[in-house]
């Protein structure tokens, strides 16, 4: 019998953060294009459309600040992986290659909180 794999706490917090980020962006008029897209260079949390601009979004979530602010986890190395992932995805979608950007959304709050703190960093790279 195959054992069921239950998501760990970090995955649950991460999914909740991505849901919050999606709702936040939609409230700003963005259209969510895709989620959790895997490329050879890494995963893209959210891909959204802001009018005619394609936005690749990295979501960082913390339930507390013991490990620092969520945006502090987006290092130069992480930004390079984000750029590589976006460029990899754009190879299959050349219609967007001249009109895109990278954003970071940092979420802090108790999981499933109705009022998380959301920090939005546009054009992060």
C-alpha positions in Angstrom: 0.0 0.0 0.0 1.3 3.4 -1.0 1.9 5.8 1.9 0.2 9.2 1.6 2.7 12.1 1.8 1.5 14.9 3.9 2.8 18.4 3.3 5.2 19.7 5.9 4.6 22.9 7.8 6.8 24.9 5.4 4.9 23.8 2.4 1.6 24.7 4.1 2.9 28.1 5.0 4.3 28.5 1.5 1.0 27.6 -0.2 -0.9 30.0 2.2 1.5 32.8 1.3 1.1 32.1 -2.5 -2.7 32.2 -2.0 -2.4 35.5 -0.2 -0.1 36.9 -2.9 -2.5 35.8 -5.6 -5.4 37.5 -4.0 -3.4 40.6 -3.3 -2.3 40.9 -7.0 -5.8 40.1 -8.2 -7.1 43.0 -6.0 -4.6 45.2 -7.9 -6.0 44.2 -11.2 -3.5 41.5 -12.1 -4.6 38.3 -13.9 -2.9 35.2 -12.5 -1.4 33.4 -15.5 0.1 30.4 -13.8 1.4 29.0 -10.4 4.3 26.9 -9.3 5.9 26.6 -12.7 8.9 24.4 -12.9 11.8 25.2 -15.3 15.2 23.6 -15.5 16.6 26.7 -13.7 14.1 26.5 -10.8 10.4 27.1 -9.8 8.5 30.3 -10.5 5.9 30.8 -7.7 3.5 33.0 -9.7 3.3 34.3 -13.2 0.8 37.2 -13.6 -0.2 39.8 -16.2 -0.2 43.4 -15.2 -2.0 44.9 -18.2 0.5 44.0 -21.0 3.4 43.2 -18.7 4.2 39.7 -17.7 5.3 39.5 -14.0 7.3 36.7 -12.5 6.6 36.7 -8.8 8.7 35.2 -6.0 6.7 34.8 -2.8 8.4 34.5 0.6 6.3 33.8 3.7 7.1 33.8 7.4 4.7 33.0 10.2 7.1 34.8 12.6 10.2 36.9 12.3 12.6 34.7 14.3 14.4 33.9 11.0 14.2 37.5 9.8 12.0 39.3 7.3 10.8 37.1 4.4 12.3 39.4 1.8 15.7 38.9 3.4 15.6 35.4 1.9 15.8 36.8 -1.6 19.5 36.9 -2.0 21.5 37.9 -5.1 21.9 34.2 -5.8 18.1 33.8 -5.6 17.5 36.7 -7.9 19.9 35.1 -10.4 17.9 31.9 -10.3 14.7 33.9 -10.7 16.1 35.6 -13.8 17.3 32.3 -15.2 13.9 30.7 -14.6 12.1 33.6 -16.2 14.4 33.5 -19.3 13.9 29.8 -19.5 10.1 30.1 -19.5 10.3 33.0 -22.0 12.1 30.7 -24.5 8.7 28.9 -25.0 6.7 32.2 -24.8 8.6 34.7 -27.0 5.6 37.0 -27.2 6.5 38.3 -23.8 10.3 38.5 -24.1 10.4 42.3 -24.3 7.8 43.1 -21.7 8.4 41.4 -18.3 9.7 42.0 -14.8 10.4 40.3 -11.6 8.6 41.1 -8.4 8.9 39.8 -4.8 6.0 39.6 -2.4 6.9 39.1 1.3 4.1 37.9 3.6 4.2 37.8 7.4 1.5 36.5 9.6 -0.1 33.6 11.4 -1.1 30.9 8.9 -4.6 31.4 7.6 -4.7 34.9 9.2 -7.2 37.1 7.5 -4.9 40.1 7.9 -1.3 39.2 6.9 1.3 41.9 6.4 2.2 42.1 2.7 5.2 43.9 1.3 5.4 44.2 -2.5 8.7 44.8 -4.2 8.1 45.7 -7.8 11.0 45.3 -10.3 13.1 43.5 -7.7 15.8 42.5 -10.2 
